[in-house]
Amino acid sequence: MRSVPTTKVKLCSRAKHLSDSACNPQCCGINPKVVLTLENQTVGELLARKADDTPAPAQRALRRAARRAFLWGAEVAELARAGNSLTELSGVGPYIEKLIRQWLDNPPSKIRPIPLRAGFLTVCQARRILAKEPSWLKSVKGDLQMHTNWSDGEGTIQMMSAAAVERNYEYIAITDHTKGLKIAGGINEEQVEQQGREIAAVNEEGRIAVLRSVEMNLNPQGKGDMDPGCLRKLDLVLGCFHSSLRKTDDQTERYAAALRNPDIQILGHPRGRIYNFRPGLSASWEKVFGVAAELDKAVEIDGYPDRQDLNVGLLRIAKKVGCKISFGTDSHGPSQLRFMEFSAAAALSAGIKPESILNFMPKEKLLGWVDNVRRGSGIS
């Protein structure tokens, strides 16, 4: 997913203005007809609905813009109000700008996303949530899911660690895919060992702790695709489902089996949902999170914009049950480490307690937690 350029919004110097009466178009070019009630989330839903009724190639452009609406750095209503061109936004050309301006002038009422597109934060929403507690994002000490060019990522380990240093992280976990997920360039045991030597070389620089990990592919029975001896040499292991993700029946036992797999400590992107593509699996989530709490394992908030998995609603259940939570951006390139905003905002919105969040732990405490979980699973 491409980065969205920063957009500067022109505001009236007299009013800093968000009201119709404070200014006029002759003063600062602001259109007083634009009402600031149509948020990017709603614009994205309108674009997605329009795409459903539009043939290609315009359909592809509309769907692309709907996805990118979640990463627009300013609300379209504010840009329009300030007299800015909406084509400054990623994915917006003249045709889509015309549509958006029509919706801004005549906002549809009660637009709610369909389930396939529901429960996703925009970056503007995430930033508003985080602004209420500025220390929250600053408390994040590391990112526990990212991919490199060892599997399907674009950056090297060095590049990803350098990006993390810029964010003042203490540690990151390199979680490339494992051998069962060939479509994503999954790596085998020998390659994991080779990668470990590269990680050791980066760690010798002393700028940040790079943890050895993998995103292990789990089958529907919760079993992994890697030799347990290889996994036990790693600092921690993320386990994820990548198949049979369109089942509509209850998958509680599938999740319980995965969490009871002794080789994993974190269950990644649990539902397996993807915006406007796949709604994800269903389960008795209180029971699932109960198993995680019983075993002291963690469930993840995957912050990739198309995933945002777990979402705020499920996180409230996780909070009630009391299981551990992990933040991972699922980054596939250095610029995507910024997706931490989505994970952090979802946790804050759901009221997750700081002591439940792995990423708020110093490295040694995190690794101590992994050791305890392994001992509880019968791994010495």
Steps between C-alpha positions, in 0.01 A plus 500: 500500500654827391562781739268799494664840450456752778233753409508851636153635566455874453302647789377852557744688721213694657309199621704178476186421374247227511179708502300634209469853633861572589625561148404540137642377167633845414697504825684171474353287222298281731172360370238573768262241354715205602379345824765327707298191585605256227808320628747304289360174634160585349659624178682168473174311542330715236787438259481125563123500441543698181760246386252216553274656233772614259671295227876481455732686470325767708407231752865430574572869548207538739600197705858621516387843621269339759798315649725803491240712677614331822846652456409851390678732742219758510122477493370569149238734644775716649691506172191596304405760758846654467475513123763233438486264206408148607727362230782562749379179667632162396265320262289808423476629144253750348218242469522386861546857624173592328320214672638592842404866460147396408476298821647788703243742357213256561612259772309170498338415830574201722771339292630197687764268356389151411658224717770438239620858555397568860720567801798657322654822631631771271835654582322825584279318751800316644688825549206665672477205740873508572500878546283451810788318671831610340711270716328186368677471163827613659476202736539254212847349530493281192314349208430125512405424142684599183631339182823536307633397161561158648133431424251747350632829640679772304759607757807333642539428871740794514244731338219392732718540808613845386137607460428371851796697641343813355189420705713465814412134543692274732431187295325352199412144405572377148210270418544373147261237371584132535532230238136393482399836352682474170298778338660742748852362458492310828841394634607158625705398803833541325410848384386593851849406621659708225277794585605465862860570405393816316299612803801438724711725278242779523480458876876546526446863398322550833245753381194282557421142602380296203312196628500176307147389422275365225137527399439127501232369270230310689269247337129492595582251777738750660817313409809678371722428201843528666718268703452577872876484556549790260224704662641460851817680394295810418422784738126464443257346250190648339245250367246591230230340289527552126259238365130410530428860596154521341328245721174628645451250782634546852881464516548510877669160519736594218619800699526303821716240323727771362545663839580163655773444243806505729721662237319834472468788746299749292195432282530744210223675302250262662189546285685505169283781370596734215317822417239459225630152418444258787301544823707253699410212726243482776538349845389522858759766567461502874596132501789558259643783706438293811732229366762766424469639854521153652825434315624860543535528122432811294265587218606760247374829374633490145525867407517460124221732376325229297502263798463688833455160660396484784262795481371716785186294559689174550766674705237603751422131549872424533528773764212349696660155492846637581733347241827647375502724190772539238544786251638417156493721192538211255735736318637389164728802463665761726239772443223275628622500859275806533203261502566466872252786536218262410598232754560751778179695434287186495641387834452843656145526368417157642644592840772233500710526815865594438624206706327262258690631195820320402635799309503713815742254662877555496684237299614293796152488649358398161751219463432393857131474413587280200707273726212470745251416226734236361545341841124499543473319169751239612794645306818547698 
